[in-house]
Structure formats: structure tokens, C-alpha cells
Amino acid sequence: MKNKRMGMSGMFRAGLAGGFLLLGCGTGSGPGVEPVATEGKPDGASVGSTEGQKRPWYCVLPFVFMCPWAETEQIVQVAFADDDSAHAFVKLMFKERPSAHPLNGTTDKKDFRHQVFIQDRDGENRRAVTGVVSSQNGATLYYMKRSGYLIVDTLEAPDKLRYDVIRLDGRIQTLETWSHPGQLCAGLEVVPSPDGLLIATVERLDSGQPADLPCAPGRVVVELHDAASLAVVARYDWEVGGLIESTWNPKGELIVHELEAGSWKLTRSEPPVAAADPRCIHPKTTSSIISSYGQLIVPGSSPQSPVEVLAVDDAVPFGCQ
């Protein structure tokens, strides 16, 4: 696979280009990938780019309501496996057409679907590990190859997320379903441990009471799940006052950092204790968009390659905590 070199500012631009939906008027094509054989794979296992469609002459204002919906595909999430030997990616599919309100700067979209794929580092042995899921994916993708699973979140509703553990044989197990309560600092993170044996869910609960700070006082609840059975093997909760972020360190300790207030570290057998603030939060674990060699993975720009690996001068791999 051909590598390119870029700085972190270029990395940010590449991430934006790969992560946002296309805003065009519906050629019906996006960054797709080369079709592969589907024998013995889940329904919809081929990874194919959609051929472009010419817009009919009437597909202009004020007749856009007559314009047919065009099928579009994009690669929207990518990640290195935890041992750097493979890649995972999520293909998003949807229908779009020109908007009747062109000043909104985008197209009308509907019928969101997504599918999860894995491949070797050289692009070989590409296969789907799920069928086509009838919803939009979220922002979470981890590929814990050594432990045999991926973690992907799905947007079930505008305020509802479902976190699934996907086994490499295609089995899907729901780990957590979370509905946003509409409070500023409420949130949920799901992050596997560096060795893949544990999966942490870290939820910030907001009391909803008035406060002088942007966040109302609340609590953080951490559950550690055994990755094989998904059983909860440890649970901790304590009071917090602000926004929180979580990350693992190479020692296998989960660090929960409250912005401008301090940090705690914990393990399966050791409850939270005060800790030094981590030097970094990202990457949070061994699977991320940055390899252990400091390479960056981004959505590919051609049908032949769903991902691109870039040599980045100043990317920091996991372990910087």
C-alpha cells in the first residue's frame, strides 16, 4: 500500500474530507471500494461503488421535488487493528437528492445504512463482518483483532446510541444502549483495554440541577466488562463537577480525567484513586486511527482502496499517557 507523508494540519484536513458526507447534488457516487466476492458472506457483503447517475433536466429549482433519489456510498470510519496487522472500516450508504432549500448547503438525505468490513494491512482478504445495518453509524470504531472483536456504535435515533460488540464470525452482541438526556455534560464512552480483554463503559450522569458552571454537579459511573462474556466484572461511581474524558494507559489502568479538576485511575481489582493528569487523551487504546509506528489511516479516495495509510511526521501513537 502506498504511503504518503503529511503534517498534523494536513491530517486534520484529511479527516474532515473523509468523515463528512458529500454535499454535491447527487451524482450518486462517493468514495466506494472495489467489489469483492460475496460467497459465504453476510447479505450485502460486496463492497461496491455506485455508478454515477446523470441528473434529469428537471432536477433544478423549482422542480427538485421531482428529482429521483440517487444512491450514495462513503467510507466514514477507519481504524488500525490493535496489532497494526489489519484495518477496519465502515461503509455508509444513503439516498440523496438536491435540496429544495439550497441555502442550507447540503442535499436531502434518507434511508441511512452501514456495513462493517475488515482487511489485511496490504488490502488483501477484505470481507464484511456484518450485513447491511438499517441505520446510520456513530463515531466509535475499534478493531481488537487479538481478542477477536470490533466495537461499533449505531445511531438508533437522533438522541439514542447503541454500542455493539461484533465478533469476527459475524455475531453481534449489544453492550449498551444509551439515550442522551439533553443535559450539556452528560455522555457515554465505550473503550476497550489495550489488551482487548476488558471493555470500559464510562458514563457521566448530570444531576440537572442549576449550577454556576456550564456543567451541573453529577456522577461518573464506570463499568468494566469481560470482553468474552460482556459480564460486568467491576463497577465504580463517584461525584464529579465538570466534563470528563477517559483513556487507558499502557499499564492497563483506566484514567478518568475531569477537565480542570483532576484525574483518577482504576483497574478491575483496584478502585479509583487520585492520579496525575495524563499527558494525552488520544489515542485512547491500541486500536485507533494512528498505528504504533505513527502512521495515520484515513478513508480512501479511490474505488480500489477503501483506506489510505499516511506517514505523518508528528502523530503520537498510543502510550503517550
C-alpha positions in Angstrom: 0.0 0.0 0.0 1.5 3.3 -1.0 2.2 5.7 1.9 2.1 9.4 1.8 3.7 11.9 4.2 1.9 14.9 5.7 1.8 17.0 8.9 -0.9 17.1 11.5 -2.6 20.1 9.9 -2.9 18.0 6.8 -4.1 15.1 8.8 -6.9 17.3 10.2 -8.0 18.3 6.7 -7.9 14.7 5.6 -10.1 13.6 8.5 -12.6 16.3 7.6 -12.6 15.2 4.0 -13.1 11.6 4.9 -15.6 12.0 7.7 -18.2 14.4 6.3 -21.0 13.4 3.9 -20.7 14.6 0.4 -22.5 17.8 -0.2 -23.0 17.5 -4.0 -26.2 17.5 -5.9 -26.4 13.7 -6.3 -24.2 12.2 -8.8 -24.9 9.0 -6.8 -21.2 8.2 -6.2 -18.9 8.7 -3.3 -15.6 7.1 -2.1 -16.5 3.5 -2.6 -14.4 0.4 -2.8 -13.7 -2.4 -5.2 -16.3 -5.1 -5.4 -15.3 -8.4 -3.8 -16.8 -11.9 -3.9 -19.7 -12.4 -1.6 -19.9 -16.2 -1.5 -20.4 -17.3 2.2 -20.6 -13.7 3.4 -23.4 -11.8 5.1 -26.1 -10.2 2.9 -24.7 -7.2 1.2 -21.1 -8.3 1.7 -19.8 -6.9 -1.6 -18.0 -3.6 -1.3 -19.0 -1.8 -4.4 -19.0 1.8 -5.5 -22.2 3.1 -7.0 -22.1 4.2 -10.6 -22.8 7.9 -11.2 -26.2 8.9 -12.5 -26.8 12.0 -14.7 -29.4 14.3 -13.2 -32.5 14.7 -15.3 -33.1 18.1 -16.9 -35.9 18.9 -14.4 -33.7 18.3 -11.4 -33.4 22.1 -10.7 -35.4 24.6 -8.8 -38.3 24.8 -8.5 -38.8 21.2 -9.6 -36.3 19.4 -7.3 -39.2 17.6 -5.6 -39.4 15.6 -8.9 -35.7 14.7 -8.8 -35.1 10.9 -8.2 -33.2 9.8 -5.2 -29.6 8.7 -6.0 -27.8 6.0 -4.1 -24.5 7.2 -2.5 -21.8 5.4 -0.6 -19.0 6.7 1.6 -16.2 5.2 3.8 -16.8 7.2 7.0 -14.9 5.3 9.8 -11.5 3.7 9.7 -9.1 2.1 12.3 -6.0 0.1 12.6 -6.3 -3.2 14.4 -4.7 -3.3 17.8 -1.7 -5.2 16.5 -1.4 -3.0 13.3 -1.7 -6.1 11.1 -5.1 -5.2 9.7 -7.7 -2.4 9.1 -11.4 -2.0 9.8 -13.7 0.4 8.0 -17.4 1.3 7.9 -19.2 2.0 4.7 -22.2 4.4 5.0 -24.9 4.2 2.3 -27.8 6.6 1.8 -30.1 8.2 -0.7 -29.8 11.8 -1.6 -31.1 14.4 -4.0 -30.8 18.2 -4.4 -32.4 20.1 -1.6 -35.4 22.3 -2.1 -33.7 24.8 0.2 -30.2 25.2 -1.4 -29.1 27.8 1.1 -28.8 25.0 3.7 -25.6 24.0 2.0 -26.3 20.3 1.6 -28.5 17.7 -0.1 -31.6 16.0 1.3 -30.7 12.5 2.6 -32.6 9.5 3.7 -32.5 5.7 4.2 -29.2 5.5 6.0 -27.5 2.1 6.2 -24.0 1.0 7.1 -21.8 -2.1 6.9 -18.5 -3.0 8.7 -15.5 -4.5 6.9 -12.0 -5.8 7.8 -9.0 -6.4 5.6 -5.3 -7.3 6.0 -2.8 -4.4 6.1 -1.9 -4.9 2.4 -5.6 -4.7 1.4 -6.0 -8.5 0.9 -8.7 -10.7 2.4 -11.2 -8.0 2.5 -14.5 -9.2 3.9 -17.7 -7.9 5.5 -18.2 -8.9 9.2 -21.8 -7.6 9.2 -24.7 -7.5 6.9 -26.1 -4.1 5.9 -27.5 -2.5 9.1 -30.5 -0.3 8.6 -29.3 2.8 10.5 -26.5 5.4 10.5 -23.3 4.5 12.3 -21.9 6.7 15.0 -18.4 7.8 15.8 -16.9 4.7 17.5 -14.8 2.1 15.8 -12.3 -0.2 17.5 -10.8 -3.4 16.0 -9.4 -5.6 18.8 -8.1 -8.3 16.5 -6.1 -10.2 19.1 -9.3 -10.7 21.1 -11.5 -11.3 18.1 -14.0 -8.5 18.1 -14.8 -4.9 17.0 -16.8 -2.2 18.7 -19.1 0.0 16.6 -21.9 2.3 17.7 -25.2 2.8 15.8 -27.4 5.9 15.8 -30.9 4.4 16.5 -32.5 7.8 16.9 -31.2 11.4 17.0 -30.7 11.1 20.7 -30.1 7.3 21.1 -26.9 5.3 20.5 -26.4 1.5 20.6 -22.9 0.1 21.2 -22.3 -3.3 19.7 -19.5 -5.9 20.1 -19.1 -7.6 16.7 -17.3 -10.9 16.8 -15.2 -11.9 13.8 -17.6 -14.7 12.9 -20.3 -12.1 12.4 -22.1 -12.4 15.8 -23.4 -9.1 17.1 -23.9 -8.5 20.8 -25.3 -5.3 22.2 -23.2 -4.0 25.0 -25.0 -0.8 25.9 -27.9 1.4 24.7 -27.8 5.0 25.7 -30.3 7.9 25.3 -29.0 11.4 25.7 -30.9 13.2 28.5 -30.4 16.6 26.9 -28.0 17.8 29.6 -24.8 19.5 28.5 -22.3 17.4 30.3 -24.0 14.0 30.2 -22.2 11.5 28.0 -21.1 7.9 27.5 -17.8 6.5 26.3 -17.0 2.8 25.4 -13.3 2.0 25.2 -11.6 -1.5 25.1 -8.5 -2.0 27.2 -5.1 -2.1 25.4 -5.0 -6.0 25.5 -8.7 -6.2 24.5 -9.7 -8.3 27.5 -11.8 -5.7 29.1 -14.3 -3.1 27.7 -14.9 0.0 29.8 -18.2 2.0 29.7 -17.8 5.4 31.3 -21.0 7.4 31.8 -21.2 11.0 33.0 -24.5 11.5 34.8 -25.8 15.1 35.2 -28.0 15.9 38.2 -29.8 18.5 36.1 -29.6 21.0 39.0 -28.7 24.7 38.3 -25.1 25.4 38.6 -22.8 28.4 38.1 -20.5 26.3 35.9 -21.5 25.0 32.5 -22.0 21.5 34.0 -24.3 20.7 36.8 -22.8 18.5 39.5 -23.2 14.8 38.8 -21.6 11.4 39.0 -19.4 9.2 36.8 -20.2 5.5 36.6 -17.5 3.2 35.3 -18.3 -0.4 34.4 -15.6 -2.9 33.3 -16.9 -5.7 31.2 -15.2 -9.0 30.4 -14.8 -8.8 26.6 -15.6 -12.5 26.1 -18.8 -12.7 28.1 -19.7 -9.0 28.4 -20.4 -9.6 32.1 -19.7 -6.7 34.4 -16.6 -7.6 36.5 -16.1 -4.3 38.3 -18.3 -1.2 38.9 -17.3 2.2 40.4 -19.0 5.5 40.7 -18.1 8.8 42.3 -19.1 12.5 42.3 -17.8 14.9 39.6 -18.5 18.5 38.8 -17.3 19.1 35.3 -16.8 17.4 31.9 -14.9 14.2 31.8 -12.8 12.2 29.4 -11.3 8.7 29.7 -8.4 6.9 28.3 -6.3 3.7 29.0 -2.6 3.8 29.7 -0.1 1.1 28.6 -0.2 -0.4 32.2 -3.8 -1.4 31.7 -5.1 1.3 34.0 -8.2 3.3 33.0 -7.8 7.0 33.6 -10.8 9.3 34.1 -9.9 12.9 33.7 -12.2 15.7 34.9 -11.3 18.9 33.0 -9.6 21.4 35.3 -10.3 19.3 38.4 -8.0 16.3 38.4 -7.8 12.6 37.4 -8.4 9.1 38.8 -7.0 5.8 37.8 -8.6 2.4 38.3 -8.3 -1.3 37.3 -10.5 -4.4 37.6 -9.2 -5.0 41.1 -8.3 -1.5 42.3 -10.9 1.2 42.9 -10.4 4.8 41.7 -7.6 6.7 43.3 -6.3 10.2 42.6 -3.7 10.2 39.8 -1.6 12.6 37.8 -3.3 14.1 34.7 -2.5 12.1 31.6 -0.1 13.8 29.1 -2.6 13.0 26.4 -6.1 11.5 25.9 -5.9 10.2 22.3 -5.3 7.6 21.2 -7.3 6.0 24.0 -6.2 2.4 23.3 -4.2 0.2 21.0 -6.8 0.4 18.1 -7.2 3.9 16.7 -6.5 5.9 13.5 -2.8 6.0 14.5 -0.7 2.9 14.4 2.1 2.1 16.9 4.5 3.4 14.2 2.9 6.8 14.0 1.1 6.2 10.7 -2.4 7.7 10.1 -5.3 5.8 8.4 -7.9 7.8 6.6 -10.8 6.9 4.2 -9.5 6.1 0.7 -10.0 8.3 -2.3 -10.5 5.6 -5.0 -12.8 2.6 -5.6 -9.7 0.3 -5.4 -8.8 1.3 -1.9 -11.2 1.9 0.9 -8.4 3.2 3.2 -5.2 5.1 2.8 -2.2 4.9 5.2 -0.2 8.1 5.5 3.2 8.7 7.1 2.6 11.6 9.5 5.6 13.5 10.9 4.1 14.5 14.3 1.3 11.9 15.0 1.6 10.5 18.5 0.7 6.7 18.9 -0.9 5.1 21.9 1.2 5.2 25.0 1.6 9.0 25.4 -0.5 9.0 28.5 
